[in-house]
Amino acid sequence: MSHYAVLVLVALLGVGLALTVAVRSGAATPAPDGPPGAVDVDHAPAAYRRARRHAGVVAALAWGALLAVVLLTPAPVLAAPGRWQGLLLGCVPVTAGLAFLLVAAIGERTWPRPAGARRRAPLRPRHVRDVAPPALRRLAWAWAGGLVVATLAFGLTAAPDARSVAVTYAPGHSGGGGPYPGWAYGVPLTAAALVVLLAGEGVLRLVAARPVVAATTEDDDVRLRRASARRVLAGTQLVLGSTLAGVLAVGGATLRLVGRAHEYAVDGASYALGAPWVVAVGTVAAVAGMLVGLASLVVAARALRRAARDAGAPVVPAGTLP
């Protein structure tokens, strides 16, 4: 079986398993049938546990889909070298991000719905800003903005072929190299990253609009939504940060290589001609790429830790609140 067949099979199994588990977890939870404001104390812990389990399973499947794409896609791409190999490799993170968000969206659409004669709903509609941590959300947009800026910088400095860079060391002496994230690479990557960003915003809207967990307090319901939003943003910013890190690292490495001193014969004498400023710019870009990649990993880990804490909050029946 080829790598392509394995990848398709894993993706189909992952989505099928996500649907099966989500639908089973999404069985209706009995809601209190008593007078307004009554809380079914016996069902409150069970409803909360069911919602937590649903969210946890969906999160595990979403991260599993992301990892499956990251681990299985590069092999067939490297086995088939071609003009677009670099672009396809660069699109691995965003492809993994779309798989992650697809499973997350399925989980939100199959969220456990309350059932019964009387149901609870918030007095005002929730918005994304009510459940999504602002700092995480801004960071995802910042990574996307940084990718746009990097694409502009590398695109404007690329050679006419839009996939390499040329440097003039001295009159009549120049050099070049690639791959370089010019327009040929940067524009498709940026467009794909913006699709991931908008898809993440769409999933956050699903988190804000999903049904209320039956027989739980509003605070507990909000904590569950916040945990889901953190998980979505953890994956979204990680994908966008990884894409930006890859663009900066590749561009920086190529600039460092092209800017190094090369041996040239000038008027019968041998000289080492280079462009130290190009090496310096490449070093800055490469270091920035490493820092962005590390930062996105740390932020994702912290966000998942906070999400686990939010989802682990105990249920406090409304009737017992002071």
C-alpha positions as CSV (number, residue, x, y, z in Angstrom):
1,M,0.0,0.0,0.0
2,S,1.4,3.4,-1.0
3,H,1.9,6.3,1.4
4,Y,-0.9,8.1,-0.3
5,A,-3.3,5.2,0.3
6,V,-2.2,5.0,3.9
7,L,-2.8,8.8,4.4
8,V,-6.3,8.7,2.9
9,L,-7.2,5.6,4.9
10,V,-6.0,7.2,8.2
11,A,-7.9,10.4,7.4
12,L,-11.1,8.6,6.6
13,L,-10.8,6.4,9.7
14,G,-10.1,9.4,11.9
15,V,-13.1,11.4,10.6
16,G,-15.4,8.3,10.8
17,L,-14.3,7.6,14.3
18,A,-14.8,11.2,15.2
19,L,-18.3,11.1,13.9
20,T,-19.1,7.8,15.6
21,V,-17.8,8.9,19.0
22,A,-19.2,12.4,18.7
23,V,-22.7,11.1,17.8
24,R,-22.7,8.6,20.7
25,S,-21.4,11.2,23.1
26,G,-24.0,13.6,21.8
27,A,-27.0,11.6,23.1
28,A,-29.6,13.9,24.6
29,T,-29.1,14.7,28.3
30,P,-32.3,14.9,30.4
31,A,-33.1,18.4,31.5
32,P,-35.0,19.4,34.6
33,D,-38.8,19.3,34.1
34,G,-39.7,21.2,37.3
35,P,-40.5,24.8,37.7
36,P,-38.3,27.6,36.3
37,G,-35.0,27.8,38.0
38,A,-35.1,24.2,39.3
39,V,-31.9,22.2,39.0
40,D,-31.8,18.4,38.7
41,V,-29.0,17.8,41.2
42,D,-28.8,14.1,40.4
43,H,-28.2,14.7,36.7
44,A,-26.0,17.8,36.9
45,P,-22.7,15.9,37.5
46,A,-23.6,13.3,34.8
47,A,-24.4,16.0,32.3
48,Y,-21.1,17.8,33.0
49,R,-19.1,14.6,32.8
50,R,-20.7,13.6,29.5
51,A,-19.9,17.1,28.1
52,R,-16.3,16.9,29.3
53,R,-15.9,13.4,27.9
54,H,-17.3,14.5,24.5
55,A,-15.0,17.5,24.4
56,G,-12.0,15.4,25.5
57,V,-12.6,12.8,22.8
58,V,-13.0,15.3,20.1
59,A,-9.9,17.2,21.2
60,A,-7.9,13.9,21.1
61,L,-9.2,13.0,17.7
62,A,-8.5,16.5,16.4
63,W,-4.8,16.4,17.6
64,G,-4.6,12.9,16.2
65,A,-5.7,14.1,12.8
66,L,-3.1,16.9,12.9
67,L,-0.3,14.6,13.9
68,A,-1.3,12.0,11.2
69,V,-1.0,14.7,8.5
70,V,2.3,16.0,9.8
71,L,3.8,12.5,10.1
72,L,2.4,10.9,6.9
73,T,2.4,13.7,4.3
74,P,6.1,14.5,4.0
75,A,7.1,11.0,2.9
76,P,5.1,10.9,-0.3
77,V,6.0,14.5,-1.1
78,L,9.8,13.8,-0.7
79,A,9.5,10.6,-2.7
80,A,8.2,12.5,-5.7
81,P,10.6,15.5,-6.3
82,G,9.4,18.2,-8.6
83,R,9.1,21.9,-9.1
84,W,6.4,22.3,-6.4
85,Q,7.9,20.0,-3.8
86,G,9.0,22.9,-1.6
87,L,5.5,24.4,-1.7
88,L,3.8,21.1,-0.9
89,L,6.1,20.6,2.1
90,G,5.4,24.2,3.2
91,C,1.7,23.4,3.1
92,V,1.9,20.5,5.5
93,P,1.2,22.6,8.6
94,V,-1.8,24.3,7.1
95,T,-3.2,21.0,5.8
96,A,-2.8,19.5,9.3
97,G,-4.5,22.6,10.7
98,L,-7.5,22.2,8.4
99,A,-7.8,18.5,9.4
100,F,-7.6,19.6,13.1
101,L,-10.3,22.2,12.6
102,L,-12.5,19.8,10.6
103,V,-12.6,17.3,13.5
104,A,-13.1,20.2,16.0
105,A,-16.1,21.5,14.0
106,I,-17.6,18.1,13.8
107,G,-17.3,17.9,17.6
108,E,-19.0,21.2,18.1
109,R,-21.9,20.4,15.7
110,T,-22.5,17.1,17.6
111,W,-22.4,18.7,21.0
112,P,-24.7,16.9,23.6
113,R,-28.1,18.6,23.3
114,P,-30.5,18.9,26.3
115,A,-33.9,17.3,26.1
116,G,-37.0,17.7,28.2
117,A,-40.1,19.9,28.6
118,R,-38.0,22.8,30.0
119,R,-34.6,23.9,28.8
120,R,-32.2,26.6,29.8
121,A,-30.8,29.3,27.5
122,P,-28.7,32.4,28.1
123,L,-30.6,35.7,28.2
124,R,-28.2,37.2,25.6
125,P,-26.4,35.6,22.7
126,R,-22.8,34.7,23.3
127,H,-20.1,35.9,21.1
128,V,-16.6,34.6,20.3
129,R,-15.1,37.3,22.6
130,D,-17.1,35.9,25.5
131,V,-15.4,32.5,25.3
132,A,-12.1,32.9,23.5
133,P,-9.1,34.1,25.5
134,P,-8.2,37.5,23.9
135,A,-4.4,37.0,24.1
136,L,-4.6,33.6,22.3
137,R,-6.8,35.0,19.6
138,R,-4.7,38.0,19.1
139,L,-1.6,35.8,18.8
140,A,-3.1,33.7,16.1
141,W,-3.9,36.9,14.1
142,A,-0.3,38.1,14.9
143,W,1.2,35.0,13.4
144,A,-0.9,35.4,10.3
145,G,0.0,39.1,10.1
146,G,3.7,38.2,10.4
147,L,3.4,35.7,7.6
148,V,1.9,38.5,5.4
149,V,4.8,40.8,6.2
150,A,7.4,38.0,5.6
151,T,5.8,37.2,2.3
152,L,6.0,40.8,1.2
153,A,9.6,41.1,2.3
154,F,10.8,37.9,0.7
155,G,8.6,38.5,-2.4
156,L,10.0,41.9,-3.1
157,T,13.6,40.7,-2.7
158,A,13.3,37.5,-4.7
159,A,14.7,37.0,-8.2
160,P,12.5,37.3,-11.2
161,D,11.7,33.5,-11.0
162,A,10.0,34.3,-7.6
163,R,11.6,31.2,-6.0
164,S,15.3,32.2,-5.6
165,V,17.3,35.2,-4.5
166,A,20.3,36.9,-6.3
167,V,23.0,39.1,-4.7
168,T,25.5,41.3,-6.4
169,Y,28.9,41.2,-4.6
170,A,30.7,43.6,-6.9
171,P,30.2,44.9,-10.4
172,G,30.1,41.9,-12.7
173,H,30.1,39.4,-9.9
174,S,26.9,38.0,-8.4
175,G,25.5,34.9,-7.0
176,G,22.1,33.4,-6.1
177,G,20.4,30.4,-4.5
178,G,17.2,28.8,-3.5
179,P,14.7,27.8,-2.4
180,Y,13.6,31.2,-1.4
181,P,10.1,32.1,-0.2
182,G,9.3,34.6,-2.9
183,W,5.9,35.1,-4.5
184,A,5.8,31.6,-5.9
185,Y,5.9,30.1,-2.4
186,G,4.8,32.9,-0.2
187,V,1.5,33.8,-1.8
188,P,0.0,30.3,-1.8
189,L,1.3,29.7,1.8
190,T,-0.2,33.0,3.0
191,A,-3.5,32.3,1.3
192,A,-3.7,28.8,2.9
193,A,-2.8,30.2,6.3
194,L,-5.5,32.8,6.1
195,V,-8.0,30.0,5.3
196,V,-6.8,28.3,8.5
197,L,-7.3,31.5,10.4
198,L,-10.8,32.1,9.1
199,A,-11.7,28.4,9.7
200,G,-10.5,28.7,13.3
201,E,-12.7,31.7,13.7
202,G,-15.6,29.7,12.4
203,V,-15.1,26.9,14.9
204,L,-14.9,29.5,17.7
205,R,-18.3,30.7,16.6
206,L,-19.6,27.2,16.9
207,V,-18.2,27.0,20.4
208,A,-20.0,30.2,21.4
209,A,-23.3,29.1,19.8
210,R,-23.5,25.5,20.9
211,P,-26.3,24.3,23.3
212,V,-26.0,24.8,27.0
213,V,-25.0,21.8,29.0
214,A,-28.1,20.6,30.8
215,A,-28.5,21.0,34.6
216,T,-25.3,22.9,35.1
217,T,-24.5,26.4,36.3
218,E,-23.8,29.1,33.8
219,D,-20.2,29.4,35.2
220,D,-19.5,25.7,34.5
221,D,-21.0,26.0,31.0
222,V,-18.8,29.0,30.3
223,R,-15.7,27.1,31.6
224,L,-16.4,24.3,29.2
225,R,-16.7,26.7,26.3
226,R,-13.5,28.4,27.3
227,A,-11.7,25.1,27.5
228,S,-12.9,24.2,23.9
229,A,-11.9,27.7,22.7
230,R,-8.4,27.3,24.2
231,R,-8.0,24.0,22.5
232,V,-9.0,25.4,19.1
233,L,-6.8,28.4,19.4
234,A,-3.9,26.2,20.6
235,G,-4.0,24.3,17.4
236,T,-4.7,27.3,15.2
237,Q,-1.8,29.4,16.5
238,L,0.5,26.4,16.4
239,V,-0.2,25.9,12.8
240,L,0.2,29.5,11.8
241,G,3.3,29.9,14.0
242,S,4.9,26.8,12.4
243,T,4.2,28.1,8.9
244,L,5.7,31.5,9.7
245,A,8.7,29.8,11.4
246,G,9.3,27.7,8.3
247,V,9.1,30.6,6.0
248,L,11.6,32.6,8.1
249,A,13.9,29.6,8.6
250,V,14.1,28.7,4.9
251,G,14.5,32.4,3.8
252,G,17.1,33.0,6.4
253,A,19.1,29.9,5.6
254,T,19.1,30.8,1.9
255,L,20.2,34.4,2.5
256,R,23.0,33.1,4.8
257,L,24.2,30.7,2.1
258,V,24.1,33.3,-0.7
259,G,25.7,36.1,1.3
260,R,28.7,34.0,2.3
261,A,32.1,34.9,0.7
262,H,32.7,33.1,-2.7
263,E,36.0,32.8,-4.6
264,Y,36.2,34.9,-7.7
265,A,39.1,35.8,-10.1
266,V,39.4,39.5,-10.6
267,D,42.1,40.8,-13.0
268,G,44.1,37.6,-12.6
269,A,43.9,37.6,-8.8
270,S,41.6,35.5,-6.6
271,Y,39.3,37.3,-4.2
272,A,36.7,36.2,-1.7
273,L,33.6,38.3,-2.4
274,G,30.6,38.2,-0.2
275,A,27.8,40.3,1.3
276,P,28.0,40.4,5.1
277,W,24.8,42.4,5.4
278,V,22.9,39.7,3.6
279,V,24.4,37.1,6.0
280,A,23.3,39.3,8.9
281,V,19.7,39.6,7.6
282,G,19.6,35.9,7.0
283,T,20.8,35.2,10.5
284,V,18.1,37.5,12.0
285,A,15.4,35.8,9.9
286,A,16.6,32.3,10.9
287,V,16.8,33.1,14.6
288,A,13.3,34.8,14.4
289,G,12.0,31.6,12.8
290,M,13.3,29.4,15.6
291,L,11.9,31.8,18.2
292,V,8.5,31.9,16.6
293,G,8.4,28.1,16.3
294,L,9.4,27.7,20.0
295,A,7.0,30.3,21.1
296,S,4.1,28.7,19.3
297,L,4.9,25.3,20.9
298,V,5.1,26.8,24.4
299,V,1.9,28.7,23.9
300,A,0.1,25.6,22.7
301,A,1.3,23.6,25.7
302,R,0.2,26.3,28.1
303,A,-3.2,26.7,26.4
304,L,-3.9,23.0,26.6
305,R,-2.9,22.9,30.2
306,R,-5.3,25.8,31.0
307,A,-8.0,24.1,29.0
308,A,-7.6,20.9,31.1
309,R,-7.9,23.0,34.2
310,D,-11.0,24.8,32.9
311,A,-12.7,21.6,31.9
312,G,-11.9,20.0,35.2
313,A,-13.8,22.5,37.3
314,P,-16.3,20.8,39.6
315,V,-20.0,21.2,39.0
316,V,-21.8,23.3,41.6
317,P,-25.6,22.9,41.5
318,A,-27.3,26.2,41.2
319,G,-29.4,25.6,44.2
320,T,-26.4,25.5,46.5
321,L,-24.9,28.8,45.4
322,P,-24.9,31.5,48.0
